């Protein structure tokens, strides 16, 4: 079965045509799109690029599945209607991804389409870690909880890490760090997510490219009261003008900030704060799980910034984490490499994520489940 996996962001679509179950890549690429209005054109380019090998099914990454979707779902009119009710939870990604579903369904009307959710991997997070300390009736009525994101990446990387370690999920305690313009850390115990740094929305948690991450809720009230900011203005400030960009006043790109380290104190401080926040979450999740057996870095920063990996791991020796500087510097471009110092008790891996393969796996499992379901 040839599965076209569409991994849509707010302005581009990464895609792979994957032969399943052997996971052979028949085609891959990245297509820029102009939001909702550009969905049809972008989808057309991708379908045309993959038409020769043939497309038997399509998998769509959906960022926010809310409480509605805790497993991948075969897309039909009812699923689309339910997805539209979730747009307010992620107005940056979900509307664009719905437009791509519509465009792809029109271009490929005779093949099954499956939605794979970033939030689904985190459905196993227990209430003790997921619930906000708000009135019970408010949480229940509005379905407020920490849903988490980057689930497709955390799922792929944690499974790959277990394979590299040669061990089964039972008894394992892993920490996966997906670090890019958006960033999150996940605690994976016994093979399932038990905590993650993002929350109801992708704004919570780590410092990111342009997002603030964790802030005091009172700070938001202060800004609105004292600076007379509207809800839209605060939203824009926290999501688009903060993070590494806001702290440095220079760039949201770690590569640019790393080059400016010696001449720009704000750039240096921004990188220090980014690393500190990740390191703090690693320590917290090691405490929550009663220890850690291995750590993995992935994502654009996690895979390609030895400087940031080194900064994050500095001071974690008490957990048995020690990075080999030479191996760390040479890890770029490799699909998986252990950068931990020989003899250290906790391996530290750099693993290239493959969300498209995870989407393809979701398509296959969903279609198999649909075939085996009893007819009514």
C-alpha positions as CSV (number, residue, x, y, z in Angstrom):
1,X,0.0,0.0,0.0
2,X,1.3,3.4,-1.0
3,X,0.4,6.0,1.6
4,X,0.7,9.7,1.0
5,X,1.5,11.4,4.3
6,X,0.8,15.1,4.4
7,X,2.5,16.9,7.3
8,X,1.1,20.5,7.1
9,X,2.4,23.5,9.0
10,X,1.0,27.0,8.9
11,X,2.9,27.9,5.7
12,X,4.4,24.7,4.2
13,X,3.6,21.0,3.7
14,X,6.2,18.2,4.2
15,X,5.1,15.1,2.4
16,X,6.3,11.5,1.8
17,X,4.8,8.8,-0.3
18,X,5.6,5.7,1.8
19,X,5.3,2.1,0.7
20,X,3.8,0.2,3.6
21,X,4.5,-1.9,5.5
22,X,8.2,-1.9,4.5
23,X,8.4,1.9,5.0
24,X,10.1,2.6,1.7
25,X,10.1,6.2,0.6
26,X,8.9,6.5,-3.0
27,X,8.7,10.3,-3.1
28,X,9.2,13.2,-0.6
29,X,9.4,16.9,-0.6
30,X,8.3,20.2,0.9
31,X,5.8,22.6,-0.7
32,X,5.1,26.1,0.4
33,X,1.5,27.2,0.5
34,X,-0.3,30.5,1.1
35,X,-2.5,29.4,4.0
36,X,-6.1,28.3,3.3
37,X,-6.2,30.1,-0.1
38,X,-3.1,28.2,-1.3
39,X,-4.2,24.7,-0.1
40,X,-5.6,23.5,-3.4
41,X,-2.6,24.6,-5.5
42,X,-0.1,23.1,-3.0
43,X,-2.1,19.8,-2.9
44,X,-2.2,19.6,-6.6
45,X,1.6,19.9,-6.9
46,X,2.1,17.1,-4.3
47,X,-0.5,14.8,-6.0
48,X,1.1,15.3,-9.4
49,X,4.6,14.5,-7.9
50,X,3.3,11.2,-6.5
51,X,0.9,10.1,-9.2
52,X,3.3,7.8,-11.0
53,X,4.0,5.4,-8.1
54,X,0.3,5.5,-7.3
55,X,-1.5,6.7,-4.1
56,X,-3.7,4.1,-2.2
57,X,-4.4,6.2,0.9
58,X,-3.8,9.6,2.3
59,X,-2.8,10.5,5.9
60,X,-3.3,14.1,7.2
61,X,-1.5,15.5,10.2
62,X,-4.0,17.4,12.4
63,X,-2.4,19.3,15.3
64,X,-5.3,19.5,17.7
65,X,-7.8,16.7,18.2
66,X,-9.1,18.1,21.5
67,X,-11.1,15.6,23.6
68,X,-13.0,14.6,20.4
69,X,-10.2,12.5,18.9
70,X,-7.9,10.2,20.9
71,X,-7.1,7.9,18.0
72,X,-6.5,8.4,14.3
73,X,-9.8,8.7,12.4
74,X,-11.0,7.7,9.0
75,X,-12.2,11.0,7.5
76,X,-15.8,11.4,6.5
77,X,-18.3,14.3,6.6
78,X,-19.0,13.8,10.3
79,X,-15.3,13.8,11.2
80,X,-14.8,17.0,9.2
81,X,-17.7,18.6,11.0
82,X,-16.3,17.6,14.4
83,X,-12.9,19.0,13.4
84,X,-14.4,22.3,12.6
85,X,-15.6,22.7,16.2
86,X,-11.9,22.5,17.3
87,X,-10.6,25.4,15.2
88,X,-10.7,27.8,18.1
89,X,-8.2,25.7,20.0
90,X,-5.6,26.0,17.3
91,X,-6.5,28.8,14.8
92,X,-3.0,28.7,13.3
93,X,-2.9,25.1,12.1
94,X,-6.3,23.4,12.2
95,X,-8.1,25.6,9.6
96,X,-5.3,25.2,7.2
97,X,-5.2,21.4,7.7
98,X,-9.0,21.2,7.1
99,X,-8.5,23.2,3.9
100,X,-5.9,20.6,2.8
101,X,-8.3,17.7,3.7
102,X,-10.9,19.3,1.4
103,X,-8.4,19.9,-1.4
104,X,-6.9,16.4,-1.2
105,X,-10.3,14.7,-1.0
106,X,-11.3,16.5,-4.2
107,X,-8.1,15.5,-6.0
108,X,-8.2,11.9,-4.7
109,X,-11.9,11.1,-4.1
110,X,-11.6,7.4,-4.5
111,X,-9.0,6.6,-1.8
112,X,-9.4,6.6,2.0
113,X,-8.2,9.7,3.9
114,X,-7.1,9.4,7.6
115,X,-6.5,12.1,10.2
116,X,-3.5,11.5,12.5
117,X,-3.5,13.8,15.6
118,X,-0.6,15.3,17.3
119,X,-2.6,15.2,20.6
120,X,-3.4,11.5,20.4
121,X,-0.1,10.3,21.7
122,X,-0.7,12.3,24.9
123,X,-4.1,10.8,25.6
124,X,-2.4,8.6,28.2
125,X,-1.3,11.5,30.4
126,X,-3.1,10.9,33.8
127,X,-5.3,13.6,35.3
128,X,-2.8,14.4,38.0
129,X,-0.5,15.8,35.3
130,X,-3.1,16.9,32.8
131,X,-5.7,18.9,34.8
132,X,-5.4,22.6,35.5
133,X,-6.3,23.7,39.1
134,X,-9.5,25.4,38.0
135,X,-13.0,24.7,39.3
136,X,-14.1,21.2,38.4
137,X,-17.2,22.3,36.6
138,X,-15.2,24.7,34.4
139,X,-12.7,22.0,33.5
140,X,-15.4,19.6,32.8
141,X,-17.7,21.9,30.8
142,X,-15.0,23.4,28.6
143,X,-12.9,20.2,28.4
144,X,-9.9,22.0,29.7
145,X,-6.7,20.0,30.2
146,X,-3.2,19.8,29.0
147,X,-3.5,18.0,25.6
148,X,0.1,18.2,24.5
149,X,1.5,18.4,21.0
150,X,4.3,17.1,18.7
151,X,2.8,13.7,19.5
152,X,3.6,12.2,16.2
153,X,7.3,13.1,16.7
154,X,7.4,12.0,20.3
155,X,5.8,8.7,19.4
156,X,8.2,8.0,16.5
157,X,11.3,9.0,18.5
158,X,10.4,7.2,21.7
159,X,9.7,4.0,19.7
160,X,12.9,4.3,17.8
161,X,14.9,5.0,21.0
162,X,13.6,1.8,22.5
163,X,14.6,-0.1,19.4
164,X,18.1,1.5,19.6
165,X,18.4,0.5,23.3
166,X,17.2,-3.0,22.5
167,X,14.6,-3.0,25.2
168,X,10.8,-3.4,25.5
169,X,8.6,-0.5,26.7
170,X,7.9,-2.2,30.0
171,X,9.8,-0.5,32.8
172,X,11.3,2.1,30.5
173,X,11.6,5.8,31.4
174,X,12.5,8.0,28.4
175,X,12.6,11.8,27.9
176,X,12.2,13.0,24.3
177,X,13.0,16.6,23.4
178,X,11.4,17.9,20.2
179,X,13.2,21.2,19.7
180,X,12.5,23.5,16.8
181,X,10.7,26.8,16.3
182,X,8.0,25.0,18.3
183,X,9.4,22.9,21.1
184,X,8.3,20.5,23.7
185,X,9.6,17.8,26.1
186,X,7.8,14.6,26.8
187,X,8.1,12.0,29.6
188,X,7.5,8.5,28.2
189,X,7.0,5.7,30.8
190,X,6.4,2.1,29.8
191,X,6.1,3.3,26.2
192,X,3.3,5.9,26.7
193,X,3.2,9.6,27.3
194,X,2.8,10.5,31.0
195,X,3.5,14.2,30.8
196,X,4.5,16.9,28.3
197,X,5.4,20.5,28.4
198,X,2.7,21.9,26.1
199,X,-0.8,22.3,27.4
200,X,-4.3,23.2,26.2
201,X,-2.5,25.0,23.3
202,X,1.0,24.9,21.9
203,X,1.9,28.1,23.8
204,X,2.7,26.5,27.2
205,X,6.0,25.1,28.2
206,X,9.5,25.8,26.7
207,X,10.8,29.0,25.3
208,X,10.3,28.7,21.5
209,X,11.2,30.7,18.4
210,X,8.5,33.3,18.8
211,X,6.4,31.9,21.7
212,X,6.9,32.8,25.3
213,X,6.3,29.4,26.8
214,X,5.4,29.4,30.5
215,X,4.4,32.7,32.0
216,X,2.6,33.8,35.1
217,X,-1.1,34.1,34.2
218,X,-1.1,37.3,36.3
219,X,1.4,38.7,33.8
220,X,-1.3,38.5,31.1
221,X,-3.8,40.3,33.3
222,X,-1.2,42.9,34.1
223,X,-0.5,43.5,30.5
224,X,-4.1,43.9,29.6
225,X,-4.8,46.2,32.6
226,X,-1.7,48.4,32.6
227,X,-0.8,48.4,28.9
228,X,-4.5,48.4,27.8
229,X,-3.8,45.5,25.5
230,X,-6.7,43.6,23.9
231,X,-7.0,39.8,23.8
232,X,-5.8,39.8,20.2
233,X,-2.8,42.0,21.1
234,X,-1.8,39.8,24.0
235,X,-2.2,36.7,21.8
236,X,0.0,38.2,19.1
237,X,2.6,39.3,21.7
238,X,2.9,35.8,23.3
239,X,2.8,33.8,20.1
240,X,4.6,35.9,17.6
241,X,6.8,38.4,19.3
242,X,8.2,36.6,22.3
243,X,10.5,33.6,22.8
244,X,14.0,33.7,21.3
245,X,13.0,36.6,19.0
246,X,11.7,38.7,21.8
247,X,14.5,37.9,24.3
248,X,17.3,38.6,21.7
249,X,15.7,41.4,19.8
250,X,17.5,39.8,16.9
251,X,16.2,36.5,15.6
252,X,14.1,33.4,16.4
253,X,16.7,31.2,14.7
254,X,19.2,29.4,17.0
255,X,21.8,29.4,14.2
256,X,21.7,33.2,13.9
257,X,21.9,33.6,17.7
258,X,24.7,31.1,18.0
259,X,26.8,33.1,15.5
260,X,26.1,36.3,17.5
261,X,27.0,34.8,20.9
262,X,30.3,36.7,21.4
263,X,29.1,40.1,20.3
264,X,25.5,40.2,21.4
265,X,24.7,39.7,25.1
266,X,21.0,39.5,24.5
267,X,21.5,36.6,22.0
268,X,23.7,34.8,24.6
269,X,21.0,35.3,27.3
270,X,18.2,34.1,25.0
271,X,20.1,30.8,24.3
272,X,20.9,30.4,28.0
273,X,17.2,30.8,28.9
274,X,16.1,28.4,26.2
275,X,18.6,25.8,27.5
276,X,17.7,26.4,31.1
277,X,14.0,25.8,30.5
278,X,14.6,22.5,28.6
279,X,17.1,21.4,31.4
280,X,14.5,22.2,34.0
281,X,11.8,20.1,32.3
282,X,14.3,17.2,31.9
283,X,14.9,17.3,35.7
284,X,11.3,17.6,36.5
285,X,10.3,14.6,34.3
286,X,13.2,12.5,35.7
287,X,11.7,13.2,39.2
288,X,8.1,12.5,38.0
289,X,9.2,9.1,36.6
290,X,11.5,8.1,39.4
291,X,14.6,8.3,37.1
292,X,15.4,8.3,33.4
293,X,16.9,5.6,31.3
294,X,17.7,7.6,28.1
295,X,17.2,11.0,26.5
296,X,16.6,11.8,22.8
297,X,16.9,15.1,21.0
298,X,15.0,15.7,17.8
299,X,13.6,18.5,15.6
300,X,15.4,21.2,13.8
301,X,17.4,22.4,16.9
302,X,17.6,19.1,18.6
303,X,19.1,17.4,15.5
304,X,21.3,20.2,14.2
305,X,22.5,22.3,17.1
306,X,25.4,20.7,19.0
307,X,25.8,24.0,20.9
308,X,22.3,23.8,22.3
309,X,22.5,20.1,23.1
310,X,25.7,20.8,25.1
311,X,24.1,23.8,26.9
312,X,21.0,21.8,27.8
313,X,23.0,18.8,29.2
314,X,25.5,20.9,31.1
315,X,24.9,20.3,34.8
316,X,22.9,17.1,34.4
317,X,25.7,14.9,35.5
318,X,23.9,14.1,38.8
319,X,21.3,12.2,36.6
320,X,24.1,10.2,34.8
321,X,23.9,12.5,31.8
322,X,27.3,13.4,30.2
323,X,27.8,14.4,26.6
324,X,30.9,13.5,24.5
325,X,31.8,16.8,22.9
326,X,33.5,15.4,19.8
327,X,30.7,12.9,19.1
328,X,28.1,15.7,19.7
329,X,29.8,18.0,17.2
330,X,29.8,15.3,14.6
331,X,26.2,14.2,15.0
332,X,24.7,16.5,12.4
333,X,23.2,14.8,9.4
334,X,23.1,11.3,11.0
335,X,19.7,9.6,11.5
336,X,20.6,8.4,15.0
337,X,23.7,8.7,17.1
338,X,24.4,8.3,20.8
339,X,26.3,11.4,21.9
340,X,26.7,10.3,25.5
341,X,30.1,9.9,27.1
342,X,31.3,6.3,27.2
343,X,30.5,4.9,30.6
344,X,27.7,7.4,31.4
345,X,24.7,5.7,32.8
346,X,22.1,7.5,30.7
347,X,22.5,7.4,26.9
348,X,21.8,10.7,25.1
349,X,20.7,10.1,21.5
350,X,20.1,12.4,18.6
351,X,17.4,10.9,16.4
352,X,16.0,12.4,13.2
353,X,12.3,12.4,13.5
354,X,10.0,11.1,10.9
355,X,6.5,12.3,11.4
356,X,5.4,11.3,7.9
357,X,6.2,7.7,8.6
358,X,4.2,7.9,11.9
359,X,1.3,9.3,9.9
360,X,1.6,6.4,7.4
361,X,1.6,3.9,10.3
362,X,-1.6,5.6,11.6
363,X,-3.2,5.2,8.2
364,X,-2.4,1.5,8.0
365,X,-3.6,0.8,11.6
366,X,-6.8,2.7,11.1
367,X,-7.7,0.9,7.9
368,X,-6.9,-2.5,9.4
369,X,-9.2,-1.7,12.3
370,X,-11.9,-0.5,10.0
371,X,-11.7,-3.8,8.0
372,X,-11.8,-6.0,11.1
373,X,-14.7,-4.0,12.7
374,X,-18.0,-6.0,12.8
375,X,-20.5,-4.8,10.2
376,X,-23.8,-3.3,11.4
